[in-house]
Amino acid sequence: MTTAQNKFSLQQSYSDPGKQKHLTIRTPEGIAFSLAIASPITRFVALVIDKISIYVASSVISMLIRLLGLINADMAGAFWIAASFVISVGYPIVFEWYWRGQTIGQKIMRIRVMDEQGLRLKFSQIVIRNILRFVDMLPGFYLVGGMSSFISTRGQRIGDIAANTIVIQHAEISEPDLTQINPGKFNSFKEHPHLVARLRQNISPAEAGIALRALLRRDTLDADARLKLFEEIRTHMENIARFPPETTQGTSDEQYVRNVVDILFS
């Protein structure tokens, strides 16, 4: 990770038909992180759950608008048209933004939208991929989007290609053993709860995973690569939440990352 765009290069691991696709993110130091691409079937199930959620929300609003219709039928009709549009278009945009790439259906199916380079999702990307759903839905039942997901090596529908996003499958991950990462160290970062909260809010799961794996694999790196990797991770994290100088003074880049990982996973 760097101060602006990270330096990760992407390699797509091609697999036999029927097997799950993976995206490999490789750092300049030679560390590779593999992300499982969500299958079209899993994405379709998540979509069905989201459609049910939209239907339930629409039904509730419909009942409220009917009450308004008793007062003014024309106004009720206008409200219903506006509400239908806002719910159908706004639902995925709002949830994917506030839940970091997940709607209700995606959260249940343990899949997540992310930038195809492993960076944090931008609001513009979320808008683009959801506005272009009308293309993926053609000519019906998401035929264009489904075919695109099957053909694409990264499982991308048209909206994902335009927005430079991918949808990954989250495996069930057990809580890491932090004693092997930060044994017996006092974490002074915890004395600043507002900055801790900012870190937890703004660091994506992919970024947290990269930092954790870097620590777990640190002994496999040569000295120069190890120093460079932790320097880049620290720089990226400092741009998210900068702790007071008296807290970080004398803290090595690797210890800095250890403290952050301890905060994120403990």
C-alpha positions in Angstrom: 0.0 0.0 0.0 1.2 3.5 -0.7 0.0 7.0 0.0 -2.2 7.2 -3.1 -2.8 4.2 -5.2 -1.2 1.0 -4.1 1.4 -0.7 -6.2 -0.2 -4.1 -6.3 -0.2 -5.9 -9.6 -3.0 -8.2 -10.5 -2.8 -11.7 -11.8 -5.9 -13.7 -12.7 -5.7 -17.4 -11.9 -7.4 -19.2 -14.7 -9.2 -22.4 -13.7 -11.1 -25.2 -15.4 -14.8 -24.6 -16.0 -16.9 -25.3 -13.0 -14.1 -24.4 -10.5 -14.1 -21.2 -8.5 -12.2 -18.3 -10.0 -9.5 -16.5 -8.0 -7.9 -13.2 -8.2 -4.3 -12.9 -7.0 -3.0 -9.6 -5.7 0.8 -9.5 -5.7 2.8 -6.9 -4.0 6.2 -5.6 -5.3 7.8 -7.6 -2.4 6.5 -10.8 -3.9 3.7 -11.5 -1.4 0.6 -12.9 -3.0 -3.0 -12.7 -1.6 -5.6 -14.8 -3.2 -9.3 -13.6 -3.3 -12.1 -16.0 -4.3 -14.4 -14.6 -6.9 -18.1 -15.0 -6.1 -19.9 -17.3 -8.4 -22.8 -16.1 -10.6 -25.1 -18.5 -8.7 -24.2 -17.1 -5.3 -24.6 -13.5 -6.7 -28.0 -14.5 -8.1 -29.2 -15.8 -4.7 -28.0 -12.6 -3.1 -29.9 -10.7 -5.7 -33.1 -12.6 -5.0 -32.8 -11.8 -1.3 -32.3 -8.1 -2.1 -35.4 -8.2 -4.4 -37.4 -9.6 -1.5 -36.0 -6.9 0.8 -37.0 -4.2 -1.7 -40.5 -5.7 -2.0 -41.0 -5.7 1.7 -39.8 -2.0 2.0 -42.1 -1.1 -1.0 -45.1 -2.8 0.6 -44.6 -0.9 3.9 -44.3 2.4 2.0 -47.3 1.5 -0.2 -49.5 1.2 2.9 -48.4 4.6 4.1 -49.0 6.2 0.8 -52.5 4.7 0.7 -53.3 6.7 3.8 -52.0 9.8 2.0 -54.3 8.9 -0.9 -57.3 9.4 1.3 -56.3 13.0 1.5 -54.9 13.7 -2.0 -54.9 10.9 -4.6 -52.7 12.9 -7.1 -50.1 13.6 -4.5 -50.1 10.0 -3.4 -49.5 8.8 -6.9 -46.6 11.2 -7.3 -45.1 10.0 -4.0 -45.4 6.4 -5.1 -43.6 6.9 -8.4 -40.8 8.8 -6.6 -40.6 6.2 -3.8 -40.5 3.3 -6.1 -37.6 4.8 -8.0 -35.6 5.8 -4.9 -36.1 2.3 -3.3 -35.1 0.3 -6.4 -32.1 2.4 -7.4 -31.1 3.8 -3.9 -31.3 0.5 -2.0 -28.1 -1.1 -3.4 -26.2 2.2 -3.6 -26.9 3.1 0.1 -26.2 -0.3 1.5 -23.1 -0.9 -0.6 -21.7 2.5 0.5 -22.5 2.2 4.3 -21.8 -1.5 4.6 -18.6 -1.3 2.6 -19.7 -3.2 -0.5 -22.5 -5.3 0.9 -26.3 -5.3 0.7 -28.5 -7.4 2.9 -28.4 -10.3 0.4 -24.6 -10.0 -0.1 -24.1 -10.0 3.6 -26.2 -13.1 4.1 -24.3 -14.9 1.2 -20.9 -13.6 2.5 -20.0 -11.8 -0.7 -18.6 -8.3 -1.0 -18.1 -5.7 -3.8 -14.6 -4.3 -3.9 -12.3 -2.3 -6.2 -10.6 -4.7 -8.6 -7.2 -3.6 -7.3 -8.0 -4.2 -3.7 -8.5 -0.5 -2.9 -11.4 0.9 -0.9 -14.6 1.3 -2.9 -15.4 4.8 -4.1 -18.9 6.1 -4.1 -18.7 6.8 -7.8 -17.9 3.1 -8.5 -21.0 2.0 -6.5 -23.2 4.4 -8.4 -21.9 3.3 -11.8 -22.2 -0.4 -11.2 -25.8 0.0 -9.9 -27.0 2.4 -12.5 -25.8 0.0 -15.2 -28.0 -2.8 -13.8 -30.6 -1.9 -16.4 -28.1 -3.1 -19.1 -27.3 -6.3 -17.2 -31.0 -7.0 -16.8 -31.5 -7.1 -20.6 -33.4 -8.7 -22.2 -34.8 -10.1 -18.9 -33.8 -12.1 -15.8 -30.3 -10.6 -15.9 -29.3 -12.5 -19.0 -26.7 -10.1 -20.2 -25.2 -9.7 -16.7 -25.3 -13.5 -16.1 -23.5 -14.3 -19.4 -20.9 -11.6 -18.7 -20.2 -13.1 -15.2 -19.8 -16.6 -16.6 -17.5 -15.4 -19.5 -15.4 -12.9 -17.5 -12.2 -14.2 -15.9 -13.0 -12.0 -12.9 -16.7 -12.8 -12.8 -17.7 -9.3 -13.7 -21.0 -8.2 -15.1 -21.2 -5.1 -17.4 -21.7 -2.8 -14.4 -18.6 -4.2 -12.7 -16.5 -3.8 -15.8 -17.5 -0.2 -16.2 -16.9 0.5 -12.5 -13.7 -1.5 -12.1 -15.2 -3.6 -9.4 -15.2 -7.3 -8.5 -17.4 -9.4 -6.2 -15.5 -11.7 -3.8 -16.6 -14.6 -1.7 -15.7 -14.3 2.0 -14.7 -17.5 3.6 -15.6 -18.1 7.2 -12.4 -17.0 9.0 -11.6 -17.9 12.6 -10.2 -15.2 14.9 -6.4 -15.0 14.5 -4.0 -15.8 17.3 -2.7 -12.4 18.0 -0.2 -13.7 20.5 2.1 -14.6 17.6 1.8 -11.1 16.2 2.1 -8.9 19.2 3.2 -10.9 22.2 3.5 -9.1 25.5 3.5 -5.6 24.0 1.6 -2.6 25.4 -0.5 -1.1 22.6 -0.4 2.7 23.2 -2.8 3.3 20.3 -5.7 2.1 22.4 -5.3 5.3 24.5 -6.9 7.2 21.6 -10.4 5.6 21.2 -11.5 8.2 18.6 -8.6 7.3 16.3 -9.2 3.6 16.9 -12.8 4.0 15.8 -11.7 5.9 12.7 -9.3 3.1 11.8 -12.0 0.4 12.2 -14.5 2.5 10.2 -12.2 3.3 7.3 -9.9 0.3 6.8 -11.5 -2.2 4.5 -11.5 -6.0 5.2 -9.1 -6.5 2.3 -6.7 -3.9 3.7 -6.9 -5.4 7.2 -6.3 -8.9 5.7 -3.2 -7.7 3.9 -1.7 -6.2 7.0 -2.4 -9.4 9.0 -0.9 -11.7 6.4 2.2 -9.5 6.1 2.8 -9.9 9.8 2.2 -13.7 9.7 4.6 -14.1 6.7 7.2 -11.5 7.9 9.9 -14.2 8.6 9.7 -15.4 5.0 10.8 -12.1 3.6 14.3 -10.9 3.1 15.3 -7.9 5.2 15.0 -5.2 2.5 11.6 -6.4 1.3 10.3 -6.7 4.9 11.3 -3.1 5.7 9.8 -1.8 2.5 6.5 -3.6 2.9 5.8 -2.5 6.4 6.9 1.1 5.5 4.2 1.1 2.8 1.5 -0.4 5.0 2.3 2.1 7.7 2.2 5.1 5.3 -1.2 4.0 4.0 -2.6 3.5 7.5 -1.3 6.9 8.7 -3.3 8.5 5.9 -6.4 7.0 7.4 -5.8 7.9 11.0 -2.7 9.7 12.3 -1.9 9.1 15.9 -0.2 11.8 18.0 3.6 12.0 17.5 4.3 11.2 21.2 2.4 7.9 20.7 4.3 6.8 17.6 7.7 8.2 18.4 10.3 5.5 18.3 7.8 2.9 17.0 9.2 0.9 14.1 7.0 0.5 10.9 6.5 -3.2 11.8 5.5 -2.5 15.4 3.1 0.2 14.1 1.4 -2.3 11.9 1.3 -4.8 14.8 -0.5 -2.2 16.9 -3.1 -1.5 14.2 -3.7 -5.2 13.5 -4.2 -5.7 17.2 -6.8 -3.0 17.2 -8.6 -4.3 14.2 -8.8 -8.0 15.2 -8.9 -8.0 19.0 
